[in-house]
């Protein structure tokens, strides 16, 4: 299926991404696995979807894939993330050319390629910078955007830089056509007016730290106040902590357990909160589940 609209000239073919694939970018937050459940918690009539800390933009892509919104606005304070998705939207062919050239030269990956990717991220050429971001992301230990180290096991295990994965870029570019992509403070996006707006807010978690997300942690108490004052429907995921349970207590948080690979593989938990009544919502805190919908099975009789 060839591209429509302004991308016709690239003669790219859209290869359907596997159903399980929520993004072409890895993220330490694990939203790839949770994206479908989060979309199912969205309001029924979303005219505009905004993702304030985009990262992998997994939920945005799932919203587009499921036809749940007319408009998409993805944002991140990290200029590398904003540039990456802008290039995916506007120059998928150029991005693929650079990535496939790197694969021809280095194969699935090496420390030399990882070091080169780190240099490329700072390039004045936006497509080259996006290719560096993609490559670093797929060769790093945790998929983080900051000082994550090279993971030599990735190329050995069939991961790393893979042509089959690169070939899905046109599909994700197609989903981004017409999307607004910005590099702003989250408050500017949250406060912008609009009708039928849903905001998904997934700020960097405490365990990530500034070393892996160079733009630091949001003040979550302030974030809760902004969400509380917003006229938009807001779905928020934050660390499960006593302070966050208090800060978001009026948003009927539920607990989602997951396996984190940050530092070492361990069990962790997050709160899924909303300032609106969600479909199939179970207003229960303290129940641990693998996804929000498992809470029905855990609900006490």
Residue pairs with C-beta under 8 A, 6 or more apart in sequence:
1 13
1 14
2 8
2 11
2 12
2 13
2 14
3 10
3 12
3 14
3 170
3 173
3 174
4 174
4 177
5 177
7 92
7 173
7 174
7 177
10 92
10 93
12 92
12 93
12 96
12 170
12 173
13 170
14 170
14 171
14 174
15 167
15 168
15 170
15 171
16 171
17 168
17 171
17 172
21 32
21 168
22 31
22 32
22 33
22 35
22 36
22 56
22 58
22 59
22 61
22 62
23 32
23 56
23 57
23 58
23 61
23 172
24 88
24 134
24 165
24 168
24 169
24 172
25 55
25 56
25 57
25 84
25 134
25 137
25 143
26 32
26 56
26 137
26 138
26 140
26 142
26 143
27 55
27 56
27 58
27 143
28 142
28 143
28 144
28 208
28 212
28 260
28 261
28 262
29 55
29 56
29 202
29 205
29 208
29 237
30 258
30 259
30 260
31 38
31 55
31 56
31 58
31 59
31 202
31 237
32 56
32 58
33 258
34 237
34 256
34 258
34 291
35 58
35 59
35 61
35 62
36 62
37 291
37 292
37 293
38 59
38 62
38 200
38 235
38 237
38 272
38 292
39 59
39 62
39 63
39 66
39 68
40 279
40 280
40 292
40 293
41 235
41 272
41 274
41 278
41 279
41 280
41 281
41 292
42 49
42 63
42 68
42 198
42 233
42 235
42 278
42 279
43 198
43 233
43 276
43 278
43 279
44 279
45 196
46 63
46 68
46 69
46 196
46 197
46 198
46 233
47 69
47 70
47 71
47 194
47 195
47 196
47 197
48 69
48 70
48 71
48 72
48 73
48 194
48 195
48 196
48 197
48 198
49 60
49 63
49 68
49 69
49 71
49 72
49 73
49 197
49 198
49 200
50 72
50 73
50 74
50 75
50 189
50 190
50 197
50 198
50 199
50 200
50 232
51 57
51 59
51 60
51 72
51 73
51 74
51 75
51 199
51 200
51 202
52 75
52 186
52 189
52 190
52 199
52 200
52 201
52 202
52 203
53 75
53 76
53 77
53 186
53 201
53 202
53 203
53 204
53 218
54 60
54 74
54 75
54 76
54 81
54 82
54 85
55 76
55 81
55 145
55 202
56 143
57 74
57 85
59 200
59 202
60 72
60 74
60 179
60 200
61 172
61 175
63 69
63 72
64 72
64 175
64 176
65 175
69 198
71 178
71 179
71 180
72 176
72 178
72 179
72 180
73 179
73 180
73 181
73 182
73 189
74 85
74 179
74 180
74 181
74 182
75 82
75 181
75 182
75 183
75 184
75 186
75 189
76 82
76 183
77 183
77 184
77 185
77 186
77 215
78 145
78 183
78 213
78 214
78 215
79 183
80 121
80 129
80 133
80 145
81 133
81 145
81 183
82 181
82 182
82 183
83 126
83 129
83 130
83 133
83 183
84 130
84 133
84 134
85 176
85 179
85 181
86 126
86 130
86 181
87 94
87 95
87 126
87 127
87 129
87 130
88 95
88 130
88 169
88 172
88 173
88 176
89 173
89 176
89 177
89 179
89 181
91 126
91 127
92 169
92 170
92 173
94 127
95 127
95 130
95 131
95 134
95 169
96 166
96 167
96 169
96 170
98 127
98 128
98 131
99 131
99 134
99 135
99 161
99 166
99 169
100 163
100 166
102 113
102 116
102 131
102 135
102 161
103 161
103 162
103 163
103 166
105 113
106 112
106 113
106 116
106 161
107 155
107 161
108 154
108 155
108 158
108 159
108 160
108 161
108 162
109 135
109 138
109 139
109 154
109 155
109 160
109 161
110 155
111 150
111 152
113 135
113 139
113 161
114 135
114 136
114 139
114 140
114 150
115 150
116 132
116 135
117 131
117 132
117 133
117 135
117 136
117 139
118 132
118 136
119 132
120 128
120 129
120 131
120 132
120 133
120 135
121 129
121 132
121 133
121 136
122 129
122 132
123 129
123 132
133 145
135 161
137 143
137 145
138 154
138 159
138 160
138 161
138 162
138 165
139 150
139 151
139 154
139 155
139 160
139 161
140 148
140 149
140 150
140 151
141 148
141 149
141 150
141 151
142 148
142 212
142 261
142 262
144 208
144 212
144 213
145 212
145 213
145 214
146 210
146 211
146 212
146 213
146 214
147 211
147 212
148 212
153 159
154 160
155 161
182 189
186 201
186 203
186 218
186 223
187 226
189 199
190 199
190 201
190 226
190 227
190 230
190 232
190 234
191 226
191 230
194 232
197 232
197 233
198 232
198 233
198 234
198 235
199 230
199 232
199 233
199 234
199 235
200 234
200 235
200 236
201 223
201 227
201 234
201 235
201 236
201 237
202 236
202 237
203 217
203 218
203 220
203 223
203 238
204 213
204 215
204 216
204 217
204 218
205 217
205 238
205 239
205 270
206 217
206 239
206 241
207 239
207 260
207 262
207 263
207 268
208 217
208 262
209 217
210 216
210 217
212 262
220 238
220 243
220 244
220 247
221 243
221 247
223 236
223 238
224 236
224 247
224 248
224 251
227 234
227 236
227 251
227 275
228 250
228 251
228 275
230 275
233 274
233 275
233 276
234 274
234 275
234 276
235 272
235 273
235 274
235 278
236 248
236 251
236 271
236 272
236 273
236 274
236 275
237 256
237 270
237 271
237 272
237 273
238 244
238 248
238 270
238 271
238 273
239 270
239 271
240 255
240 268
240 269
240 270
240 271
244 253
244 271
245 253
245 271
245 285
248 271
248 273
249 285
251 273
251 274
251 275
252 273
252 274
252 281
252 283
252 285
253 271
253 272
253 273
253 285
254 271
254 272
254 273
254 282
254 283
254 284
254 285
254 287
254 289
254 292
254 295
255 269
255 270
255 271
255 272
255 285
255 286
255 287
255 288
255 289
256 269
256 270
256 271
256 272
256 288
256 289
256 290
256 291
256 292
257 267
257 268
257 269
257 288
257 289
257 290
258 267
258 268
258 269
258 270
258 290
259 265
259 266
259 267
259 268
260 266
260 267
260 268
269 288
271 285
272 292
274 281
280 292
280 293
280 296
282 292
282 295
282 296
282 299
284 295
284 299
287 295
287 298
287 299
288 298
289 295
289 297
289 298
